[in-house]
């Protein structure tokens, strides 16, 4: 590990207990910063309501740390929107945001569009499939942004159990993202959960970043933020244990392909490898190939979108 990364681990890695809630509220009052929480959601009716309820109960009371919680529904076929709204979230459908640009499927697409329907100086992203959700996931990663003006993006770090096996979650992280970062961006090798979906950042940074439309968004954001604000502008906070719905092996393969493509584009900014992945499933006649497109689109920095500029002027 680079000496710079060892130093960064000591200076920019914290625990949620390092900043009690009252300290964060004091800092929020002193700086006047506002906080938005965004939950990108697709068919998450089983969990999204509980997450919204916890945030509203523990962080949006008489003296709120969080100013708004917004669920962006990316086309759910279940009751995700109704459950989220009943719990007190503002629900916006992905396709209703910036209709001039037709939406494409993908998590990064939803996160990018969320900048147009939120107002916080700090934007906190939380995946909507978390179980046994704790408000620490929000307060932990928002804390450094409220208390340290030199920090611009904060990732949550946590244990990720896979069933009964502790620490075995995060398979794409260990098999794809971590090797890529260590080999090509070793200054980012200190991040425990580089692909984690819980992170917070200053709007002033997010609006300058391109957003890969799919699963490459987290890796792309880390790499691009490193170039914009430097390693000391990034941080991570230990928030405990993350429990969520796990994907099957083939879905993880498609995620890995999207992440590799995101890395390859940032390395070369030129010719792309074949933007597809073929996987195999056993059928009646034996193994049958299934080919899936790999996301090859990225949304530009939000500062280049006329509607965003007009909203800020207004």
SERO-4910 file (N, C-alpha, C, O; in steps of 0.05 Angstrom, whole numbers):
BEGIN
 pado doro    nc1    nc2    nc3   cac1   cac2   cac3    cc1    cc2    cc3    oc1    oc2    oc3
  Unk    A     17    -24      0      0      0      0     18     25      0     38     26     14
  Unk    A      9     45    -15     24     70    -17     25     83     11      6     82     26
  Unk    A     47     97     17     49    111     42     27    132     44     16    137     65
  Unk    A     20    145     21     -1    165     21    -28    152     30    -43    165     44
  Unk    A    -33    128     21    -58    114     28    -58    107     58    -78    109     71
  Unk    A    -35     97     68    -33     91     97    -38    116    114    -52    114    134
  Unk    A    -27    138    105    -33    163    120    -62    171    118    -74    179    137
  Unk    A    -74    168     94   -102    174     90   -120    157    107   -140    167    118
  Unk    A   -113    131    110   -129    114    126   -131    123    155   -152    121    168
  Unk    A   -109    134    165   -109    144    192   -123    171    195   -133    177    216
  Unk    A   -123    187    173   -134    214    175   -162    217    165   -176    236    172
  Unk    A   -171    199    148   -197    202    134   -215    178    137   -234    175    121
  Unk    A   -209    160    156   -227    137    161   -237    140    190   -221    141    209
  Unk    A   -263    141    193   -275    146    219   -296    125    226   -303    109    209
  Unk    A   -306    127    250   -329    111    259   -352    130    263   -349    154    268
  Unk    A   -376    119    260   -400    136    264   -401    147    292   -413    169    296
  Unk    A   -388    134    311   -388    143    339   -370    168    343   -371    180    364
  Unk    A   -354    174    323   -335    197    326   -350    224    326   -339    244    335
  Unk    A   -374    224    314   -389    249    312   -417    245    322   -434    236    306
  Unk    A   -422    250    347   -450    247    358   -469    265    343   -462    285    331
  Unk    A   -494    257    343   -515    271    328   -516    301    337   -519    318    319
  Unk    A   -514    307    362   -515    335    371   -493    351    359   -497    375    353
  Unk    A   -469    339    356   -447    353    343   -454    360    314   -447    381    304
  Unk    A   -467    341    300   -474    346    272   -495    368    270   -494    384    252
  Unk    A   -514    368    288   -535    388    288   -523    416    293   -531    436    280
  Unk    A   -504    417    311   -491    443    317   -476    453    292   -478    476    286
  Unk    A   -462    435    279   -447    442    255   -467    450    232   -461    469    217
  Unk    A   -489    436    230   -509    443    210   -520    471    214   -522    487    195
  Unk    A   -526    478    239   -536    505    245   -515    526    239   -521    547    229
  Unk    A   -490    520    246   -469    539    242   -463    545    213   -456    568    206
  Unk    A   -465    524    196   -457    527    168   -481    533    150   -478    543    128
  Unk    A   -505    527    160   -529    532    143   -532    512    120   -548    517    102
  Unk    A   -518    490    121   -520    471     99   -546    454    102   -555    449    124
  Unk    A   -557    446     79   -580    430     78   -573    402     68   -554    399     53
  Unk    A   -589    382     76   -583    354     70   -607    341     56   -629    341     67
  Unk    A   -602    329     33   -622    313     20   -614    283     20   -590    277     17
  Unk    A   -633    265     25   -628    237     23   -644    226     -1   -668    231     -3
  Unk    A   -630    211    -18   -642    200    -42   -641    170    -40   -620    158    -35
  Unk    A   -664    157    -45   -665    127    -47   -673    120    -75   -696    123    -83
  Unk    A   -654    110    -91   -662     99   -117   -676     72   -113   -665     55    -98
  Unk    A   -699     68   -125   -714     44   -118   -726     31   -143   -737     44   -161
  Unk    A   -724      5   -144   -737    -12   -165   -747    -37   -151   -732    -55   -144
  Unk    A   -774    -39   -148   -786    -62   -136   -775    -68   -108   -766    -90   -103
  Unk    A   -777    -48    -91   -767    -51    -63   -789    -46    -43   -783    -34    -22
  Unk    A   -813    -54    -48   -835    -49    -29   -830    -62     -2   -841    -52     18
  Unk    A   -815    -83     -1   -810    -97     24   -793    -82     44   -794    -87     68
  Unk    A   -776    -64     34   -757    -51     51   -757    -20     51   -750     -8     70
  Unk    A   -767     -8     29   -764     21     26   -780     36     47   -771     57     57
  Unk    A   -803     26     55   -819     39     75   -805     41    102   -806     62    116
  Unk    A   -793     19    110   -779     19    136   -756     38    136   -751     52    156
  Unk    A   -741     40    114   -718     59    112   -728     88    115   -717    103    130
  Unk    A   -749     95    100   -760    122    102   -770    128    130   -765    150    140
  Unk    A   -783    109    142   -794    113    169   -772    119    189   -774    137    205
  Unk    A   -750    104    188   -728    108    206   -715    136    202   -710    150    221
  Unk    A   -711    143    177   -699    169    171   -717    192    182   -708    211    194
  Unk    A   -743    190    177   -761    211    185   -763    212    216   -764    233    228
  Unk    A   -764    189    229   -767    188    258   -743    198    272   -745    212    292
  Unk    A   -719    190    263   -695    195    278   -678    219    268   -662    230    283
  Unk    A   -683    228    243   -666    249    232   -682    273    221   -670    292    211
  Unk    A   -709    272    223   -725    294    212   -746    304    232   -768    311    224
  Unk    A   -738    304    257   -756    313    278   -756    344    281   -753    358    261
  Unk    A   -760    353    305   -762    382    310   -736    396    303   -737    419    293
  Unk    A   -714    384    307   -688    395    299   -675    377    279   -659    359    286
  Unk    A   -682    380    253   -675    359    233   -647    360    223   -636    382    218
  Unk    A   -635    337    221   -609    334    207   -614    332    177   -599    344    161
  Unk    A   -635    318    170   -643    314    142   -666    332    135   -686    334    149
  Unk    A   -663    347    112   -684    366    104   -705    354     86   -728    363     85
  Unk    A   -697    333     71   -716    320     53   -707    292     47   -683    286     45
  Unk    A   -726    274     44   -720    246     35   -737    241     10   -761    244     10
  Unk    A   -723    234    -12   -736    231    -38   -730    203    -48   -708    194    -49
  Unk    A   -752    189    -55   -749    163    -68   -754    167    -98   -774    177   -106
  Unk    A   -734    159   -114   -736    161   -143   -742    132   -153   -725    115   -152
  Unk    A   -767    128   -162   -775    102   -172   -767     99   -201   -775    115   -218
  Unk    A   -752     78   -207   -742     75   -234   -758     55   -250   -748     42   -268
  Unk    A   -784     52   -243   -802     36   -259   -811     11   -245   -813    -10   -257
  Unk    A   -817     13   -220   -825    -10   -204   -851    -22   -214   -869     -7   -222
  Unk    A   -853    -48   -212   -878    -62   -219   -894    -69   -193   -916    -80   -195
  Unk    A   -883    -64   -170   -896    -70   -145   -906    -44   -132   -909    -24   -146
  Unk    A   -910    -44   -106   -921    -21    -92   -900     -3    -80   -904     11    -60
  Unk    A   -876     -3    -92   -854     13    -81   -862     42    -77   -858     53    -55
  Unk    A   -874     55    -97   -880     83    -95   -901     88    -73   -899    107    -58
  Unk    A   -922     72    -72   -943     75    -52   -932     72    -24   -939     87     -6
  Unk    A   -916     51    -20   -905     46      7   -887     69     15   -888     78     38
  Unk    A   -870     79     -3   -852    101      4   -867    126     10   -860    140     29
  Unk    A   -888    132     -5   -903    156      0   -918    154     27   -920    173     42
  Unk    A   -929    130     32   -943    126     58   -925    130     82   -934    138    103
  Unk    A   -899    123     78   -880    127    100   -870    155    103   -857    162    122
  Unk    A   -877    172     83   -870    201     86   -850    211     67   -841    234     69
  Unk    A   -841    195     47   -822    205     28   -835    220      6   -859    216      0
  Unk    A   -821    238     -6   -830    249    -32   -822    230    -54   -798    224    -56
  Unk    A   -840    221    -70   -835    201    -90   -836    214   -118   -855    228   -125
  Unk    A   -815    210   -133   -814    221   -161   -807    198   -179   -789    182   -173
  Unk    A   -821    196   -201   -815    175   -221   -792    184   -239   -791    207   -247
  Unk    A   -774    166   -243   -750    172   -260   -758    186   -286   -745    205   -294
  Unk    A   -779    176   -300   -786    186   -326   -798    214   -326   -800    227   -346
  Unk    A   -806    223   -302   -817    250   -299   -796    271   -296   -802    295   -297
  Unk    A   -771    262   -292   -749    281   -288   -734    285   -315   -725    265   -327
  Unk    A   -732    309   -323   -718    316   -348   -729    299   -372   -713    285   -385
  Unk    A   -755    301   -378   -766    285   -399   -755    291   -427   -758    275   -445
  Unk    A   -742    313   -430   -729    319   -455   -708    298   -463   -704    293   -487
  Unk    A   -696    286   -443   -676    265   -448   -688    239   -440   -691    234   -416
  Unk    A   -696    221   -459   -708    195   -451   -691    180   -432   -666    177   -436
  Unk    A   -703    169   -411   -688    154   -391   -681    127   -401   -695    115   -418
  Unk    A   -659    117   -391   -650     89   -397   -649     74   -370   -646     87   -349
  Unk    A   -651     48   -371   -650     33   -346   -622     35   -333   -602     38   -347
  Unk    A   -621     35   -307   -596     36   -293   -596     53   -268   -610     73   -267
  Unk    A   -581     44   -249   -579     58   -223   -567     86   -227   -577    106   -216
  Unk    A   -545     88   -242   -532    113   -246   -550    134   -258   -548    158   -252
  Unk    A   -567    125   -276   -587    143   -289   -604    156   -268   -610    180   -269
  Unk    A   -614    140   -249   -632    150   -228   -617    170   -210   -628    191   -203
  Unk    A   -592    163   -202   -577    181   -185   -572    208   -199   -574    229   -186
  Unk    A   -565    207   -224   -560    231   -239   -584    249   -240   -583    273   -235
  Unk    A   -607    237   -247   -632    253   -249   -641    264   -221   -654    284   -220
  Unk    A   -633    250   -200   -642    259   -174   -631    287   -167   -643    301   -150
  Unk    A   -609    295   -179   -598    322   -174   -618    344   -182   -617    366   -171
  Unk    A   -635    338   -201   -654    357   -210   -679    360   -192   -693    380   -194
  Unk    A   -684    341   -175   -708    342   -158   -701    343   -128   -719    338   -112
  Unk    A   -677    349   -122   -668    353    -94   -655    380    -91   -646    392   -111
  Unk    A   -655    390    -67   -644    417    -63   -621    419    -43   -610    440    -39
  Unk    A   -614    396    -31   -594    397    -10   -566    405    -19   -558    398    -41
  Unk    A   -551    419     -2   -523    425     -8   -507    399     -6   -487    396    -19
  Unk    A   -516    380     11   -505    354     13   -526    334      4   -549    335     13
  Unk    A   -518    315    -13   -536    295    -23   -526    268    -14   -503    261    -18
  Unk    A   -543    253      0   -537    227     11   -552    205     -3   -577    206     -4
  Unk    A   -538    186    -15   -551    164    -30   -552    140    -12   -532    132      1
  Unk    A   -575    127    -11   -579    102      5   -594     82    -12   -615     89    -22
  Unk    A   -584     58    -15   -598     37    -29   -624     30    -15   -626     30      9
  Unk    A   -644     24    -31   -671     19    -19   -676    -10    -12   -699    -16     -3
  Unk    A   -656    -27    -14   -661    -56     -7   -649    -63     20   -646    -87     26
  Unk    A   -640    -44     36   -628    -50     62   -648    -60     82   -670    -50     83
  Unk    A   -640    -81     97   -656    -92    118   -643    -84    145   -619    -80    147
  Unk    A   -659    -83    166   -650    -75    193   -635    -48    191   -613    -45    202
  Unk    A   -647    -29    177   -634     -4    171   -630     13    196   -648     14    214
  Unk    A   -607     26    198   -601     44    220   -597     72    209   -585     75    188
  Unk    A   -606     92    224   -601    120    217   -571    126    215   -564    147    204
  Unk    A   -554    109    228   -526    114    226   -515    114    198   -495    127    192
  Unk    A   -529    100    180   -520    100    152   -522    127    140   -506    134    122
  Unk    A   -540    144    149   -542    171    139   -524    190    156   -508    204    145
  Unk    A   -528    190    182   -513    209    199   -483    205    197   -468    223    198
  Unk    A   -476    179    195   -447    173    193   -433    185    170   -411    196    172
  Unk    A   -446    183    146   -432    193    122   -437    222    117   -422    235    102
  Unk    A   -458    233    128   -462    262    126   -444    278    145   -437    300    140
  Unk    A   -437    265    168   -423    279    189   -397    293    180   -394    317    185
  Unk    A   -379    279    166   -354    293    158   -359    317    140   -343    336    140
  Unk    A   -379    315    123   -385    337    105   -395    362    120   -391    385    111
  Unk    A   -409    358    142   -419    380    158   -397    392    175   -398    416    182
  Unk    A   -378    376    183   -358    385    203   -330    392    191   -314    404    205
  Unk    A   -325    384    166   -299    388    154   -302    398    126   -310    383    108
  Unk    A   -296    424    121   -300    435     94   -282    424     73   -287    428     49
  Unk    A   -261    410     81   -242    398     62   -251    371     51   -239    360     33
  Unk    A   -272    360     63   -282    334     54   -305    339     35   -323    355     40
  Unk    A   -305    324     12   -325    328     -9   -342    304    -15   -364    306    -25
  Unk    A   -332    280     -9   -347    255    -14   -340    235      8   -316    232     15
  Unk    A   -360    222     19   -356    203     41   -371    177     34   -395    177     28
  Unk    A   -356    155     35   -368    128     30   -372    115     57   -356    118     76
  Unk    A   -394    100     59   -398     83     83   -381     58     80   -377     48     58
  Unk    A   -371     48    102   -358     22    103   -371      5    124   -381     16    144
  Unk    A   -372    -21    120   -388    -39    137   -381    -68    131   -368    -74    111
  Unk    A   -389    -85    149   -388   -114    144   -412   -121    126   -433   -110    128
  Unk    A   -407   -141    108   -428   -150     90   -431   -180     92   -418   -194     76
  Unk    A   -447   -190    110   -451   -219    112   -466   -230     88   -483   -216     76
  Unk    A   -459   -255     80   -473   -269     59   -486   -293     71   -474   -313     76
  Unk    A   -512   -290     77   -526   -311     92   -515   -312    120   -515   -291    134
  Unk    A   -506   -336    128   -495   -339    155   -465   -334    156   -453   -335    177
  Unk    A   -453   -329    132   -424   -326    131   -417   -297    134   -424   -280    117
  Unk    A   -402   -289    155   -395   -261    159   -374   -253    139   -355   -268    133
  Unk    A   -376   -228    129   -355   -217    112   -353   -229     85   -333   -224     71
  Unk    A   -373   -244     75   -371   -256     49   -387   -242     28   -387   -250      5
  Unk    A   -401   -221     36   -415   -205     16   -395   -188      0   -371   -189      6
  Unk    A   -404   -173    -19   -386   -156    -35   -369   -172    -54   -345   -167    -56
  Unk    A   -380   -192    -67   -365   -209    -85   -354   -194   -109   -331   -199   -118
  Unk    A   -370   -176   -120   -360   -160   -143   -338   -142   -134   -319   -137   -149
  Unk    A   -340   -131   -110   -319   -114   -100   -292   -129    -99   -272   -119   -108
  Unk    A   -293   -153    -87   -268   -168    -83   -256   -179   -109   -232   -181   -113
  Unk    A   -274   -187   -128   -265   -201   -152   -260   -182   -175   -245   -188   -194
  Unk    A   -272   -158   -175   -270   -140   -197   -260   -112   -189   -239   -104   -198
  Unk    A   -275    -99   -171   -268    -71   -165   -242    -68   -150   -226    -50   -158
  Unk    A   -237    -84   -130   -213    -80   -114   -188    -85   -131   -169    -69   -129
  Unk    A   -187   -107   -147   -163   -110   -164   -160    -86   -183   -137    -77   -187
  Unk    A   -181    -77   -195   -179    -54   -214   -167    -30   -200   -149    -17   -210
  Unk    A   -178    -23   -176   -169      1   -162   -140     -2   -153   -124     16   -156
  Unk    A   -132    -26   -143   -105    -30   -134    -85    -28   -156    -63    -18   -153
  Unk    A    -92    -38   -179    -74    -39   -202    -72    -12   -217    -51     -4   -226
  Unk    A    -95      1   -220    -96     25   -237    -99     51   -222    -89     72   -231
  Unk    A   -112     50   -199   -115     75   -182   -108     68   -154   -125     68   -136
  Unk    A    -82     62   -149    -74     52   -122    -79     72   -100    -80     65    -76
  Unk    A    -84     98   -106    -90    117    -86   -118    113    -74   -124    123    -53
  Unk    A   -134     97    -88   -161     90    -78   -162     63    -65   -184     53    -58
  Unk    A   -139     51    -60   -138     24    -50   -147     22    -20   -152      0    -10
  Unk    A   -150     45     -7   -157     44     21   -187     43     26   -196     41     49
  Unk    A   -203     45      5   -232     44      9   -242     15     15   -237     -3     -1
  Unk    A   -255     12     37   -264    -15     45   -287    -24     27   -289    -47     20
  Unk    A   -306     -6     21   -329    -12      4   -331      7    -19   -349     24    -19
  Unk    A   -314      4    -38   -314     24    -61   -340     23    -77   -347     43    -89
  Unk    A   -354      0    -78   -378     -2    -93   -403      2    -76   -425      0    -87
  Unk    A   -400      7    -51   -424     10    -33   -443     31    -43   -434     52    -53
  Unk    A   -469     27    -39   -489     46    -48   -495     67    -29   -513     84    -35
  Unk    A   -482     68     -6   -487     89     14   -464    108     15   -442    101     25
  Unk    A   -468    132      5   -447    152      5   -461    179      3   -483    182     -6
  Unk    A   -446    199     12   -456    227     12   -435    245      0   -411    239      2
  Unk    A   -444    266    -13   -425    284    -26   -436    312    -28   -461    316    -26
  Unk    A   -419    331    -31   -428    358    -35   -440    361    -63   -429    350    -82
  Unk    A   -462    375    -65   -474    380    -91   -454    393   -110   -453    387   -134
  Unk    A   -437    410    -99   -417    424   -116   -398    405   -129   -386    411   -150
  Unk    A   -394    381   -118   -378    360   -131   -395    344   -150   -388    340   -173
  Unk    A   -418    334   -141   -435    316   -157   -443    329   -183   -444    315   -204
  Unk    A   -448    355   -183   -458    368   -208   -435    371   -228   -441    378   -251
  Unk    A   -411    366   -221   -388    367   -240   -380    339   -249   -361    337   -266
  Unk    A   -393    318   -240   -384    291   -247   -401    280   -269   -426    284   -269
  Unk    A   -389    265   -288   -405    248   -306   -416    224   -291   -403    215   -272
  Unk    A   -439    214   -298   -452    191   -285   -455    168   -304   -472    169   -322
  Unk    A   -439    146   -301   -446    122   -316   -474    114   -310   -482    115   -286
  Unk    A   -490    106   -330   -518    102   -325   -524     77   -309   -546     74   -298
  Unk    A   -506     58   -309   -511     32   -296   -495     27   -271   -490     46   -255
  Unk    A   -487      2   -267   -474     -6   -242   -445      5   -240   -433      2   -219
  Unk    A   -435     17   -261   -408     28   -259   -407     55   -245   -386     66   -242
  Unk    A   -430     65   -236   -431     92   -226   -414     96   -201   -401    117   -199
  Unk    A   -413     77   -183   -398     81   -158   -368     81   -164   -353     99   -153
  Unk    A   -358     63   -181   -329     63   -187   -322     89   -203   -302    102   -197
  Unk    A   -339     95   -222   -333    119   -238   -333    144   -221   -316    162   -225
  Unk    A   -351    146   -202   -352    169   -185   -327    172   -168   -317    194   -164
  Unk    A   -318    150   -156   -294    151   -140   -270    160   -156   -255    177   -148
  Unk    A   -266    148   -180   -243    155   -196   -244    184   -205   -224    198   -203
  Unk    A   -267    193   -214   -269    220   -223   -267    241   -200   -256    262   -204
  Unk    A   -278    234   -177   -276    251   -154   -247    254   -145   -238    275   -137
  Unk    A   -232    232   -147   -203    233   -140   -189    254   -156   -172    269   -146
  Unk    A   -195    255   -182   -182    274   -200   -191    303   -194   -176    321   -198
  Unk    A   -216    306   -185   -226    333   -181   -218    344   -154   -211    368   -152
  Unk    A   -220    328   -132   -215    340   -106   -191    327    -91   -185    336    -69
  Unk    A   -178    307   -103   -155    295    -90   -163    275    -69   -186    274    -60
  Unk    A   -144    259    -60   -150    238    -41   -160    249    -14   -177    237     -2
  Unk    A   -148    271     -6   -156    282     20   -185    294     20   -196    301     41
  Unk    A   -196    297     -4   -223    306     -6   -243    283     -3   -268    288     -3
  Unk    A   -233    259     -1   -250    235      2   -246    222     29   -225    225     41
  Unk    A   -267    209     39   -266    197     66   -284    173     67   -300    168     49
  Unk    A   -283    158     89   -301    136     94   -307    134    124   -291    141    141
  Unk    A   -331    123    130   -341    121    157   -352     93    162   -368     83    146
  Unk    A   -343     81    184   -353     54    192   -381     57    205   -384     70    225
  Unk    A   -401     45    192   -428     47    202   -439     20    212   -463     17    218
  Unk    A   -422     -1    213   -431    -26    225   -434    -48    205   -415    -58    193
  Unk    A   -459    -58    202   -465    -81    186   -487    -74    166   -506    -61    172
  Unk    A   -483    -82    141   -502    -77    120   -515   -104    112   -501   -122    103
  Unk    A   -541   -105    114   -556   -129    106   -575   -121     84   -590   -101     86
  Unk    A   -575   -136     63   -591   -129     40   -597   -154     23   -587   -176     29
  Unk    A   -612   -150      2   -618   -172    -17   -595   -177    -35   -584   -158    -48
  Unk    A   -586   -202    -37   -562   -209    -53   -571   -217    -81   -592   -230    -85
  Unk    A   -555   -210   -101   -560   -218   -129   -549   -246   -134   -531   -255   -120
  Unk    A   -559   -259   -155   -548   -285   -163   -522   -281   -178   -515   -258   -186
  Unk    A   -509   -303   -184   -482   -302   -196   -483   -289   -224   -464   -275   -231
  Unk    A   -503   -295   -239   -504   -283   -266   -508   -253   -265   -496   -238   -281
  Unk    A   -525   -244   -247   -529   -215   -244   -502   -202   -236   -496   -180   -246
  Unk    A   -487   -215   -219   -461   -204   -211   -442   -203   -234   -426   -185   -236
  Unk    A   -444   -223   -252   -428   -222   -276   -433   -198   -294   -415   -185   -304
  Unk    A   -459   -191   -296   -466   -168   -312   -457   -142   -298   -448   -123   -312
  Unk    A   -459   -142   -272   -449   -118   -257   -419   -115   -261   -409    -93   -265
  Unk    A   -405   -137   -260   -376   -137   -263   -368   -126   -291   -349   -111   -294
  Unk    A   -383   -135   -311   -377   -125   -338   -381    -95   -341   -365    -81   -353
  Unk    A   -402    -85   -328   -407    -56   -329   -385    -41   -314   -377    -19   -323
  Unk    A   -376    -52   -292   -355    -39   -277   -329    -39   -292   -314    -19   -292
  Unk    A   -323    -62   -305   -298    -63   -320   -299    -43   -343   -279    -29   -349
  Unk    A   -322    -41   -356   -325    -22   -378   -320      7   -368   -307     23   -382
  Unk    A   -331     14   -345   -328     40   -334   -298     46   -329   -288     68   -335
  Unk    A   -284     26   -318   -255     29   -313   -240     32   -339   -222     49   -341
  Unk    A   -247     15   -358   -233     16   -384   -235     43   -397   -216     53   -409
  Unk    A   -259     54   -397   -264     80   -409   -247    101   -396   -236    119   -409
  Unk    A   -244    100   -369   -228    120   -356   -198    116   -360   -183    135   -358
  Unk    A   -190     92   -366   -162     86   -371   -155     95   -400   -133    106   -404
  Unk    A   -173     90   -418   -166     95   -446   -179    120   -458   -167    133   -475
  Unk    A   -203    126   -449   -219    147   -460   -219    145   -491   -217    164   -505
  Unk    A   -220    120   -500   -218    115   -528   -234     90   -536   -258     88   -528
  Unk    A   -222     72   -550   -236     48   -561   -246     31   -538   -232     25   -519
  Unk    A   -271     22   -541   -283      5   -521   -280    -24   -529   -282    -31   -553
  Unk    A   -276    -41   -510   -278    -70   -515   -307    -76   -522   -325    -60   -518
  Unk    A   -311   -100   -532   -338   -108   -540   -358   -103   -517   -355   -115   -496
  Unk    A   -378    -86   -522   -396    -78   -500   -419    -98   -496   -442    -91   -496
  Unk    A   -412   -124   -492   -432   -144   -487   -419   -166   -471   -395   -170   -471
  Unk    A   -436   -181   -456   -426   -204   -442   -445   -228   -447   -469   -225   -445
  Unk    A   -433   -251   -453   -449   -275   -458   -446   -293   -434   -423   -299   -425
  Unk    A   -468   -302   -423   -469   -321   -401   -485   -346   -409   -497   -346   -430
  Unk    A   -483   -367   -393   -496   -392   -400   -515   -401   -379   -510   -400   -355
  Unk    A   -538   -411   -388   -558   -423   -370   -565   -451   -382   -567   -455   -406
  Unk    A   -568   -470   -363   -576   -497   -373   -605   -497   -381   -623   -490   -365
  Unk    A   -610   -506   -405   -638   -509   -415   -644   -538   -422   -628   -556   -415
  Unk    A   -666   -542   -435   -674   -570   -442   -653   -583   -460   -650   -607   -459
  Unk    A   -640   -567   -477   -621   -579   -496   -592   -576   -487   -574   -580   -503
  Unk    A   -588   -569   -462   -560   -565   -452   -556   -536   -446   -575   -521   -440
  Unk    A   -531   -527   -445   -525   -500   -439   -532   -481   -462   -524   -486   -485
  Unk    A   -547   -461   -455   -556   -442   -475   -544   -414   -470   -544   -405   -447
  Unk    A   -533   -401   -491   -521   -375   -486   -542   -353   -483   -563   -354   -496
  Unk    A   -536   -334   -466   -552   -310   -463   -533   -286   -464   -515   -284   -447
  Unk    A   -538   -269   -483   -520   -246   -486   -534   -220   -477   -557   -215   -485
  Unk    A   -520   -205   -461   -531   -180   -450   -513   -157   -458   -489   -159   -458
  Unk    A   -526   -134   -465   -511   -110   -470   -498   -100   -444   -511   -102   -423
  Unk    A   -474    -89   -446   -461    -76   -424   -465    -46   -427   -461    -35   -449
  Unk    A   -473    -32   -405   -478     -4   -407   -454     11   -419   -432      7   -410
  Unk    A   -459     26   -440   -438     42   -453   -444     71   -453   -430     87   -467
  Unk    A   -463     80   -438   -471    108   -439   -465    121   -412   -467    108   -391
  Unk    A   -458    146   -413   -454    162   -389   -469    188   -392   -470    199   -414
  Unk    A   -480    198   -370   -493    224   -371   -472    245   -364   -454    241   -348
  Unk    A   -474    269   -377   -454    289   -373   -456    302   -346   -477    298   -332
  Unk    A   -436    317   -337   -439    332   -312   -465    349   -313   -471    361   -333
  Unk    A   -479    350   -290   -505    364   -289   -502    394   -295   -522    406   -304
  Unk    A   -479    405   -291   -475    433   -298   -478    439   -328   -481    462   -335
  Unk    A   -477    418   -344   -480    422   -373   -509    420   -382   -515    423   -406
  Unk    A   -527    414   -364   -556    411   -370   -570    438   -366   -570    449   -344
  Unk    A   -583    448   -388   -595    474   -387   -617    476   -365   -619    496   -351
  Unk    A   -633    455   -362   -654    456   -342   -643    458   -314   -655    471   -297
  Unk    A   -620    446   -309   -608    448   -282   -598    476   -277   -601    487   -256
  Unk    A   -585    488   -297   -575    515   -295   -598    535   -290   -596    553   -274
  Unk    A   -620    530   -305   -643    548   -302   -656    546   -274   -665    565   -263
  Unk    A   -656    521   -263   -668    517   -237   -651    532   -216   -662    543   -197
  Unk    A   -624    531   -219   -607    544   -200   -610    574   -200   -609    588   -180
  Unk    A   -614    586   -224   -617    614   -227   -644    623   -214   -645    644   -201
  Unk    A   -664    606   -218   -691    612   -207   -690    611   -177   -711    615   -164
***
